[in-house]
Amino acid sequence: MADRARRTTPRAISWWWALWGALAVMLAVWGSTAWLLAQTNSAQAALRMDAIKTGLSVGAGTGGGVALVLAIRRQWLGERAQLHTEQDARERRITELYGKAADQLGNERAPVRLAGLYALERLAQNNPDHRQTIVDVICAYLRMPYIPPATIAPDAGSPSPTTSGTPEPAATADEELQVRLTAQRILVNHLRPHREPWSADEHTPPDAQFWADIKVNLSAAVLVDFDFAYCRAHLPHFTAAHFYGQATFSYCRTLALDLTQAVFHDRAYFHNAVIDGGAAFDGAVFHGDVNLSDARFTGDQARFPATVFHGTAAFHKTRFGGHARFDGAVFHRQTWFTHSTFHAGAWFGTWSEEAPYATSASCGDAVFHNDVDFEGVTVTDPTGPNVWPTGWTVTHTTASSATLTRNSPR
């Protein structure tokens, strides 16, 4: 960018250029006149005069050429100055609109905040260079402390890092909910390459509304009915975010995904999602059922250590291209790893004696291309429909739990 600016920055003409131009004219006059005079003799006075006139004409033409070059340069500089003036005016206008929209987001009235969001969306759509900044502003708004209405989050009255403060009146809370839903909708609508993604394929060019290569930071945000399905984002961060209502990440594709310590208060869907880089669910809590069937984790690691699954967890036909870490994870209800594929190591061993593995689990037809570790995993329902990989059995059965052990040495 700096090199391009240096190439297009006009420079003042040095006096040396003027001197060389004058010398060029003089040389043209002298050279042409001398050559023409050499073709005549002293007896041909008329021809000699014509030669001198022709030489002077050549000099005048050369001078006119130099003047034309200077005129072209002046025209070019004038056009550049006009272009810069228009660009400066445009940038000032964008700055004014951006500042006004940002001020509207801080207004106490919900309709004014909505107007600010739509103004930012229009500004980003028309000015691609400002899209990331505007997305950052919208994400920052969603990261502000917020307590959802009791109809959506009955348990949100307990203060937490993301829901601190005094609950607002019901009408105000409902208005703020509409503003936040609009902010979420603006984000996801422009992160989907196609308005009807279910009818498009990878060869279909993206629609004009798609904002490519956008980074999303919603760490510690409070999100309601968040629908990230079919979205494409660079490095989305949802660290310590709280998801109320259904959370959907199905068919999304990201370079990485960070859901460390995120809390899902209802159902969560990740089926057919593609995570091309690392996926981090460290310490996440799923209070409802979660579906990760047919998801693809192609990065070095898919991390689920100390993740707590209070509902059912479906990993049916899930593909792990790198290491899968479930050490310390807690599965309180039925869990399926049926027909899943683990191309690298898989760790399910607990790091705490208090951490049970699952009520019951099925690894039927799962494929492990590398080492798998269930050492010390506790099963709270050993008589349930459990299916374990070859080489592992349930031992030390008690009335309420059993422990997995390896049949043979590593």
VEXFI-916723 format. One line per field, with one value per residue (C-alpha): x, y, z; residue number from 1. Coordinates in nm, 2 decimals. Last residue first. Layout:
BEGIN
u	(X, ...)
v	(Y, ...)
w	(Z, ...)
k	(NUM, ...)
END
This chain:
BEGIN
u	(-0.05, -0.10, -0.41, -0.77, -0.77, -0.99, -1.32, -1.46, -1.80, -2.08, -2.40, -2.44, -2.07, -1.87, -1.50, -1.46, -1.60, -1.40, -1.17, -0.97, -1.22, -1.40, -1.69, -2.06, -2.29, -2.66, -2.70, -2.59, -2.28, -2.50, -2.27, -1.97, -1.63, -1.34, -1.01, -0.83, -1.04, -0.75, -0.75, -0.44, -0.45, -0.68, -0.99, -1.30, -1.64, -1.86, -2.04, -1.89, -2.21, -2.24, -2.43, -2.47, -2.15, -1.79, -1.81, -1.59, -1.53, -1.20, -1.07, -0.85, -1.07, -0.97, -1.14, -0.84, -0.84, -0.53, -0.53, -0.77, -1.07, -1.38, -1.74, -1.97, -2.14, -2.00, -2.33, -2.39, -2.68, -2.70, -2.48, -2.17, -1.88, -1.55, -1.23, -1.03, -1.24, -0.95, -0.97, -0.64, -0.66, -0.89, -1.19, -1.49, -1.84, -2.05, -2.28, -2.13, -2.47, -2.47, -2.78, -2.84, -2.62, -2.30, -2.01, -1.69, -1.38, -1.17, -1.36, -1.08, -1.08, -0.71, -0.48, -0.75, -1.00, -1.29, -1.58, -1.94, -2.15, -2.33, -2.25, -2.59, -2.63, -2.91, -2.97, -2.76, -2.44, -2.15, -1.81, -1.50, -1.27, -1.48, -1.19, -1.19, -0.86, -0.86, -1.08, -1.40, -1.68, -2.03, -2.25, -2.43, -2.34, -2.68, -2.73, -3.03, -3.09, -2.88, -2.56, -2.27, -1.93, -1.63, -1.41, -1.62, -1.34, -1.39, -1.12, -1.10, -1.48, -1.75, -2.11, -2.33, -2.51, -2.40, -2.74, -2.81, -3.17, -3.28, -3.02, -2.65, -2.41, -2.06, -1.76, -1.53, -1.74, -1.46, -1.51, -1.18, -1.25, -1.63, -1.85, -2.21, -2.43, -2.60, -2.49, -2.84, -2.84, -3.18, -3.06, -2.69, -2.53, -2.17, -1.87, -1.66, -1.85, -1.55, -1.63, -1.36, -1.47, -1.30, -1.59, -1.90, -2.18, -2.46, -2.35, -2.42, -2.14, -2.05, -2.20, -1.92, -1.94, -2.31, -2.63, -2.99, -2.95, -2.77, -3.08, -2.95, -2.60, -2.25, -2.38, -2.18, -2.39, -2.72, -2.54, -2.43, -2.75, -2.95, -2.75, -2.78, -3.16, -3.19, -3.01, -3.24, -3.54, -3.41, -3.35, -3.72, -3.82, -3.60, -3.74, -4.10, -4.01, -3.84, -3.46, -3.28, -3.01, -2.65, -2.43, -2.53, -2.20, -1.98, -2.28, -2.56, -2.84, -3.15, -3.07, -3.24, -3.57, -3.40, -3.64, -3.96, -3.75, -3.62, -3.25, -3.00, -2.73, -2.38, -2.23, -2.08, -2.36, -2.27, -1.90, -2.01, -2.19, -1.89, -1.65, -1.87, -1.85, -1.47, -1.46, -1.69, -1.51, -1.31, -1.62, -1.81, -2.16, -2.26, -2.08, -2.27, -2.60, -2.53, -2.42, -2.74, -2.95, -2.78, -2.83, -3.19, -3.24, -3.07, -3.31, -3.61, -3.48, -3.47, -3.18, -2.94, -2.59, -2.65, -2.76, -2.42, -2.25, -2.49, -2.39, -2.02, -2.04, -2.24, -2.00, -1.70, -1.85, -1.92, -1.56, -1.43, -1.64, -1.53, -1.17, -1.22, -1.38, -1.09, -0.84, -1.01, -1.02, -0.65, -0.57, -0.77, -0.58, -0.24, -0.33, -0.44, -0.11, 0.08, -0.09, -0.02, 0.35, 0.36, 0.19, 0.44, 0.73, 0.57, 0.51, 0.88, 0.97, 0.74, 0.89, 1.24, 1.13, 0.99, 1.31, 1.50, 1.26, 1.30, 1.68, 1.66, 1.42, 1.67, 1.95, 1.73, 1.68, 2.05, 2.15, 2.48, 2.64, 2.58, 2.30, 2.27, 2.49, 2.24, 1.97, 2.19, 2.29, 1.93, 1.80, 2.07, 2.06, 1.69, 1.66, 1.95, 1.79, 1.46, 1.63, 1.84, 1.52, 1.37, 1.69, 1.67, 1.31, 1.38, 1.67, 1.43, 1.28, 0.92, 0.72, 0.63, 0.30, 0.22, 0.11, 0.42, 0.47, 0.11, 0.15, 0.47, 0.28, 0.00)
v	(-5.04, -5.33, -5.54, -5.53, -5.15, -5.04, -4.86, -4.79, -4.88, -4.69, -4.71, -5.06, -5.13, -5.26, -5.27, -5.33, -5.21, -5.32, -5.17, -5.35, -5.29, -4.97, -4.94, -4.99, -4.91, -4.96, -4.93, -5.18, -4.97, -4.67, -4.42, -4.49, -4.37, -4.32, -4.43, -4.51, -4.44, -4.36, -4.41, -4.46, -4.40, -4.47, -4.51, -4.59, -4.58, -4.87, -4.86, -4.60, -4.59, -4.42, -4.45, -4.23, -4.08, -4.00, -3.93, -3.65, -3.68, -3.86, -3.57, -3.58, -3.82, -4.03, -3.96, -3.90, -3.97, -3.98, -3.90, -3.99, -4.04, -4.13, -4.14, -4.43, -4.42, -4.17, -4.14, -4.01, -4.08, -3.85, -3.68, -3.67, -3.50, -3.42, -3.46, -3.57, -3.52, -3.43, -3.53, -3.50, -3.41, -3.50, -3.57, -3.67, -3.69, -3.98, -3.96, -3.73, -3.68, -3.55, -3.60, -3.33, -3.22, -3.22, -3.07, -2.98, -3.05, -3.11, -3.08, -2.98, -3.06, -3.04, -3.02, -2.89, -3.08, -3.10, -3.21, -3.23, -3.52, -3.53, -3.25, -3.24, -3.10, -3.15, -2.89, -2.76, -2.76, -2.62, -2.53, -2.60, -2.62, -2.62, -2.52, -2.60, -2.56, -2.50, -2.60, -2.63, -2.76, -2.78, -3.06, -3.08, -2.81, -2.77, -2.65, -2.69, -2.47, -2.28, -2.31, -2.17, -2.09, -2.17, -2.19, -2.16, -2.07, -2.18, -2.18, -2.12, -2.13, -2.31, -2.31, -2.60, -2.61, -2.35, -2.31, -2.20, -2.25, -2.02, -1.85, -1.87, -1.72, -1.63, -1.73, -1.73, -1.69, -1.60, -1.63, -1.65, -1.60, -1.63, -1.81, -1.86, -2.15, -2.16, -1.90, -1.86, -1.72, -1.76, -1.51, -1.41, -1.27, -1.18, -1.29, -1.32, -1.21, -1.14, -1.19, -1.16, -1.09, -1.24, -1.19, -0.97, -1.13, -0.89, -0.91, -1.28, -1.54, -1.73, -2.08, -2.34, -2.45, -2.53, -2.33, -2.43, -2.47, -2.14, -1.93, -1.58, -1.70, -1.63, -1.61, -1.37, -1.07, -1.22, -1.34, -1.00, -0.81, -1.08, -1.06, -0.68, -0.72, -0.97, -0.73, -0.44, -0.66, -0.78, -0.42, -0.35, -0.66, -0.55, -0.20, -0.34, -0.58, -0.33, -0.38, -0.63, -0.48, -0.54, -0.83, -1.05, -1.13, -1.19, -1.34, -1.20, -1.44, -1.30, -1.50, -1.81, -1.75, -1.68, -1.63, -1.53, -1.36, -1.11, -1.13, -0.96, -0.76, -0.64, -0.51, -0.78, -0.73, -0.37, -0.46, -0.71, -0.43, -0.20, -0.47, -0.54, -0.17, -0.18, -0.49, -0.34, -0.01, -0.10, -0.25, 0.08, 0.05, -0.25, -0.12, 0.21, 0.04, -0.19, 0.10, 0.29, -0.01, -0.04, 0.33, 0.31, 0.03, 0.23, 0.51, 0.28, 0.14, 0.48, 0.54, 0.63, 0.47, 0.30, 0.64, 0.79, 0.51, 0.59, 0.96, 0.89, 0.65, 0.90, 1.18, 0.95, 0.84, 1.20, 1.30, 1.00, 1.11, 1.47, 1.36, 1.13, 1.41, 1.65, 1.38, 1.32, 1.70, 1.72, 1.42, 1.58, 1.91, 1.72, 1.54, 1.86, 2.03, 1.73, 1.74, 2.12, 2.05, 1.79, 2.03, 2.30, 2.06, 1.97, 2.34, 2.41, 2.13, 2.28, 2.62, 2.48, 2.29, 2.62, 2.80, 2.54, 2.57, 2.95, 2.91, 2.66, 2.89, 3.17, 2.94, 2.85, 3.21, 3.28, 3.00, 3.13, 3.06, 2.69, 2.46, 2.12, 2.23, 2.50, 2.24, 2.05, 2.36, 2.48, 2.14, 2.11, 2.46, 2.48, 2.13, 2.20, 2.52, 2.35, 2.07, 2.32, 2.49, 2.16, 2.06, 2.39, 2.34, 1.99, 2.12, 2.36, 2.05, 1.95, 1.89, 1.54, 1.36, 1.07, 0.77, 0.55, 0.65, 0.56, 0.22, 0.15, 0.24, 0.00)
w	(2.49, 2.73, 2.70, 2.81, 2.88, 3.17, 3.20, 3.54, 3.68, 3.86, 4.06, 4.21, 4.17, 3.87, 3.91, 3.54, 3.21, 2.91, 2.65, 2.38, 2.10, 2.13, 2.38, 2.32, 2.62, 2.61, 2.99, 3.25, 3.34, 3.42, 3.60, 3.37, 3.49, 3.26, 3.43, 3.11, 2.81, 2.58, 2.21, 2.00, 1.62, 1.33, 1.56, 1.36, 1.54, 1.45, 1.78, 2.02, 2.23, 2.57, 2.89, 3.19, 3.09, 3.18, 3.54, 3.68, 4.06, 4.03, 3.82, 3.51, 3.33, 3.03, 2.70, 2.48, 2.10, 1.90, 1.53, 1.24, 1.47, 1.26, 1.40, 1.30, 1.64, 1.88, 2.07, 2.42, 2.65, 2.95, 3.21, 2.99, 3.17, 2.99, 3.20, 2.90, 2.58, 2.36, 1.99, 1.80, 1.44, 1.15, 1.37, 1.17, 1.32, 1.18, 1.49, 1.76, 1.94, 2.30, 2.51, 2.78, 3.07, 2.86, 3.06, 2.89, 3.11, 2.80, 2.47, 2.23, 1.86, 1.76, 1.46, 1.23, 1.01, 1.26, 1.04, 1.17, 1.05, 1.39, 1.64, 1.80, 2.15, 2.39, 2.66, 2.95, 2.74, 2.94, 2.79, 2.99, 2.69, 2.37, 2.14, 1.77, 1.58, 1.21, 0.92, 1.13, 0.91, 1.05, 0.93, 1.26, 1.51, 1.68, 2.04, 2.26, 2.56, 2.82, 2.62, 2.82, 2.67, 2.87, 2.56, 2.25, 2.01, 1.65, 1.38, 1.00, 0.99, 0.80, 0.91, 0.81, 1.15, 1.40, 1.57, 1.92, 2.05, 2.33, 2.55, 2.45, 2.70, 2.57, 2.78, 2.47, 2.15, 1.92, 1.54, 1.34, 0.97, 0.92, 0.68, 0.79, 0.68, 1.03, 1.28, 1.43, 1.78, 1.95, 2.21, 2.26, 2.57, 2.47, 2.68, 2.37, 2.06, 1.84, 1.47, 1.21, 0.85, 0.55, 0.31, 0.36, 0.16, 0.04, -0.32, -0.33, -0.33, -0.65, -0.67, -0.70, -0.34, -0.37, -0.35, -0.28, 0.10, 0.11, 0.01, 0.07, -0.02, 0.11, 0.47, 0.68, 0.58, 0.71, 1.02, 1.14, 1.05, 1.23, 1.54, 1.56, 1.49, 1.77, 2.00, 1.92, 1.97, 2.31, 2.41, 2.35, 2.55, 2.84, 2.84, 2.85, 3.13, 3.35, 3.36, 3.58, 3.80, 3.71, 3.60, 3.31, 3.14, 3.44, 3.63, 3.84, 3.92, 3.75, 3.44, 3.57, 3.40, 3.07, 2.78, 2.97, 3.24, 2.99, 2.90, 3.13, 2.94, 2.99, 2.66, 2.43, 2.18, 2.14, 2.09, 1.82, 1.64, 1.66, 1.55, 1.25, 1.16, 1.18, 0.96, 0.70, 0.66, 0.35, 0.19, 0.18, 0.04, 0.25, 0.55, 0.55, 0.49, 0.79, 1.01, 0.92, 1.00, 1.34, 1.42, 1.33, 1.57, 1.84, 1.77, 1.79, 2.13, 2.30, 2.55, 2.27, 2.27, 1.93, 1.79, 1.87, 1.67, 1.38, 1.40, 1.41, 1.12, 0.91, 0.99, 0.91, 0.59, 0.49, 0.58, 0.38, 0.08, 0.10, 0.12, -0.18, -0.38, -0.30, -0.38, -0.72, -0.79, -0.70, -0.93, -1.21, -1.17, -1.16, -1.48, -1.65, -1.54, -1.67, -2.00, -2.03, -1.95, -2.23, -2.47, -2.38, -2.46, -2.79, -2.87, -2.80, -3.04, -3.30, -3.25, -3.29, -3.61, -3.74, -3.66, -3.85, -4.14, -4.14, -4.15, -4.43, -4.63, -4.59, -4.71, -5.01, -5.10, -5.07, -5.31, -5.41, -5.07, -5.10, -5.00, -4.83, -4.54, -4.47, -4.41, -4.17, -3.98, -3.95, -3.83, -3.57, -3.44, -3.41, -3.25, -3.02, -2.90, -2.83, -2.65, -2.45, -2.34, -2.23, -2.05, -1.85, -1.77, -1.64, -1.44, -1.27, -1.10, -1.17, -0.85, -0.77, -0.79, -0.55, -0.75, -0.71, -0.34, -0.26, -0.44, -0.24, 0.09, 0.00)
k	(410, 409, 408, 407, 406, 405, 404, 403, 402, 401, 400, 399, 398, 397, 396, 395, 394, 393, 392, 391, 390, 389, 388, 387, 386, 385, 384, 383, 382, 381, 380, 379, 378, 377, 376, 375, 374, 373, 372, 371, 370, 369, 368, 367, 366, 365, 364, 363, 362, 361, 360, 359, 358, 357, 356, 355, 354, 353, 352, 351, 350, 349, 348, 347, 346, 345, 344, 343, 342, 341, 340, 339, 338, 337, 336, 335, 334, 333, 332, 331, 330, 329, 328, 327, 326, 325, 324, 323, 322, 321, 320, 319, 318, 317, 316, 315, 314, 313, 312, 311, 310, 309, 308, 307, 306, 305, 304, 303, 302, 301, 300, 299, 298, 297, 296, 295, 294, 293, 292, 291, 290, 289, 288, 287, 286, 285, 284, 283, 282, 281, 280, 279, 278, 277, 276, 275, 274, 273, 272, 271, 270, 269, 268, 267, 266, 265, 264, 263, 262, 261, 260, 259, 258, 257, 256, 255, 254, 253, 252, 251, 250, 249, 248, 247, 246, 245, 244, 243, 242, 241, 240, 239, 238, 237, 236, 235, 234, 233, 232, 231, 230, 229, 228, 227, 226, 225, 224, 223, 222, 221, 220, 219, 218, 217, 216, 215, 214, 213, 212, 211, 210, 209, 208, 207, 206, 205, 204, 203, 202, 201, 200, 199, 198, 197, 196, 195, 194, 193, 192, 191, 190, 189, 188, 187, 186, 185, 184, 183, 182, 181, 180, 179, 178, 177, 176, 175, 174, 173, 172, 171, 170, 169, 168, 167, 166, 165, 164, 163, 162, 161, 160, 159, 158, 157, 156, 155, 154, 153, 152, 151, 150, 149, 148, 147, 146, 145, 144, 143, 142, 141, 140, 139, 138, 137, 136, 135, 134, 133, 132, 131, 130, 129, 128, 127, 126, 125, 124, 123, 122, 121, 120, 119, 118, 117, 116, 115, 114, 113, 112, 111, 110, 109, 108, 107, 106, 105, 104, 103, 102, 101, 100, 99, 98, 97, 96, 95, 94, 93, 92, 91, 90, 89, 88, 87, 86, 85, 84, 83, 82, 81, 80, 79, 78, 77, 76, 75, 74, 73, 72, 71, 70, 69, 68, 67, 66, 65, 64, 63, 62, 61, 60, 59, 58, 57, 56, 55, 54, 53, 52, 51, 50, 49, 48, 47, 46, 45, 44, 43, 42, 41, 40, 39, 38, 37, 36, 35, 34, 33, 32, 31, 30, 29, 28, 27, 26, 25, 24, 23, 22, 21, 20, 19, 18, 17, 16, 15, 14, 13, 12, 11, 10, 9, 8, 7, 6, 5, 4, 3, 2, 1)
END
